[in-house]
Amino acid sequence: MLVTMTYNVKSLLSLIGFLLFCQSVLAFELETVKVAKDVYALVGETGPRTYENHALNNNVGFIVADQGVILIDSGASPSGAKLIEQSILRVTDKPVKWVVNTGSQDHRWLGNSYFKQKGAEVIALNSTVEEQRKHIETHLDRLKNTIRENAIDVKPVQASRVLKEAKNQLNLGNKQLQVIFPGDSHFPGDGIVWLPGERVVFSGDLVYVDRILGIQSYSPVASWLQAFNKMANLKPLTIIPGHGSVSDMDKAQKQTGDYLAYLITGVKKALDDWSELDETVIALTETADQFKNLQNFDSWHKLNINRTYLQLEAVQ
Ligand SMILES: [Zn+2]
């Protein structure tokens, strides 16, 4: 009898051990990529936002300065922010001094409260702060469906340092960065962070690689291409895109700049030729071979043509 019980307890303990092991193996982690001296990308998943990835299907990143860490984007919730903090702590024990928000989508800023209560200053462009306000209710509702109980302690804390210029120079100790408004893109009012010394850009949702970008009803496609070209004029060596792996300019050009140009040029020609919306969608899907390997092509491309058509038709 005693032997059986001992055996059962033993097997139960080994089962628990095994389950804990599985959990630790399966636990979501951001991939840390060093892109320059003291500059790191934290790369999220390219798939959908999920409970397990804390809605972190995007990239954030950080810069280690003398006096502390500058975090670029804070995740979608305090639980996601904690995950970001753990990744930073594997590189440095310096505290997060600044959090810069590049955009208004939830996973760019709803982790702000976590870092603010630890003493960080939150910084963003005025245009970003205004846009964040417009989407907050929708983003919170959507977030509750994805991250469930982890959404309970989400507190929308916006920047206390609001940048008014189109180009803002910021220095923290030995590190210099510029927060730039290149023009409206995926979300209107989004900014980019440019490190002139390292020639690294944190593009936020201005650049998508590996997965296809999404034209939303609020994404002004013509302006997005202009904003992309402004970023390209900086001639960055390295791009930490909003979504997808760390890239160079060539890859960003092929997968974001050229794609936007393809949509705009194709739709403009279709409108000039009096083509109907549905025939334009068919034609621009048939000739889109160079983009077909991008993740989500099948679910997003037709919608992107559709929205581009409606936007460009309205200004014709
Ligand atoms: Zn995004």
Residues whose N, C-alpha, C, O or C-beta is under 5 A from the ligand:
A	BS01	ZN	N58 Q105 D205 G242
